Structure formats: C-alpha cells, structure tokens
Amino acid sequence: MAGAVVGLYTLYHYYFVGVTEATGGVKRALAIYHSPNALALYLGKLIPPAVILGAGWGGRGRLAAGLTAAAGLWALWLTYSRGAWLGLAAGLAAGFALLARRRAVTAGLVLLAALVLVGALGFTLAPGRFGADETALRRLYIWEAAVRMIRDRPLTGVGLDNFLYFYRERYVPPAAWQEPDISHPHNIVLDFWVRLGIGGVLALVLLQFNFWRPVLSLARSEGLELRLVGAVCGAAMADLLVHGLFDNSYFLIDLAYLFWFMFASVKLAGMKR
C-alpha cells in the first residue's frame, strides 16, 4: 500500500505539480522529499517486496502487487538514482532466492546478487574504467574524509549528526571544496562508525546476523505465507545494504522505521514457524 501511494503521488507531483530538481539538465522527481535520492531510497525498499508478493500471490492480490510495482518503478525511474537500481537488482535477486525452493535456482540468484554487488563496487571505486562522472568522484572524496575522521576517533566516532560540522570545518578534501555541506558519509559501514564509533559497527553486524538467521529459517518453511514474509523482508534488507553502500541507509526517520518494521516482521513470523 505504501509503495502504491508514494509511487502514484510521485507521478502526480512530477507531471502535474511540476516541482522537480534539475541536475545536469535532467528533471528529477522528489515529490514530498528533500531530494530525489531520498525518494529513491524509500521506493527501493518497497518495489522488490511488491514484485515478490506478485509472484507468490494470485488473482487480485497479484494484480494489486503488480500495479504497485509498476507505479514504484516508474517513479524510481524519474529520480535518476543509479544507486537505487543497484539496490533494486540486489533486492530482487535476494528475494527470489529466498522464495525459490530449488537449490540450483537459489544458487543462481545468489550469484546474480554477488555480481551486482561486485559491479556496484567496481563502478564506484574505479570511475575511470566504468565511465562514472563527478558523482562517483564526490563519493570517493566523502569516503576519504570519513576514513580520516575514523582514524582520528576510532572508538567513539564524531557523534550522531555531527558529520556535517566536522566535515566542513576540518575534513573537506581540497578537490571537493565546492560542496562542503555533506551530512553523512554515503556508506552504511562508515556511517555507523562515524556516528557511533566501533561499537556502532559491531551493533550493525549483530543486527544483521539476528535478522538473516530467522530469514533463512523462514525460507525453509513449508508454508508459502511464511516464505513470503522471509523473502519480502530479505529483499528489502538487501536493497538497504547495497544501496546503503553509496548513500544513506538507516539514519533517516522513514528508513529507520522500515528497518525495524522488517526486523519485527521477521521475528514475529519466526515465532509462528
């Protein structure tokens, strides 16, 4: 339902209200969000579940899920967020791998997810080879600054929401002086470390372990309903992790809500298994 509402409102806002963000001559949708990338972060968590539910359901449920996915995909296209498509591919691969019961299919989809991840890393870390533009270079500058912050404060980080102030006052690379107002390091691991210190990284690892263990257990269930819960939540989390390698991941209200909604859904479904 959320995916359908956000997707349809984005289309209405883009074509009839006309408030967009112009980047390099391209009009990017942002709807009620402050940026197209923020909209893409939210949509990316909703489209894979809609596609997977459409595959698992029948009748009107499949039609509703298909329309939701179509509206979300159209809206996502209008954001022109490349990271969102990488996260989407990983989410779909992970979700269908969890839903499939045949090992060959599962192995193939896991391999696809791994290839997407490797391609995403290569695209970002080797911009000259993969033809990335200034956006990729800016990511590298931001990561460089985040690593320097961590090197200076490995145990405690710089604190919640303090990246912006430390970055523009002490850590802006000379080549990135034109854009000093960066609020987060655009990488999930660096973000947890910079905000919370090394304990934040450990918390992230433990949370992921406690999430994926019941997800894999649900994938082995006999009932389709429980497998769908695991596949849907696993798909959304895979999107969060892969897209989070290049953008925000958790420390926004809507993303944190979705994170804990997925976590609670998996835990509750695991209790019924």
Helices and strands as residue ranges (DSSP letters): H 2-12, I 13-17, E 20-23, E 26-29, H 36-56, H 59-79, H 82-99, H 103-125, H 127-130, H 134-152, H 163-166, I 167-171, G 174-176, H 188-196, H 198-219, H 224-243, H 253-272
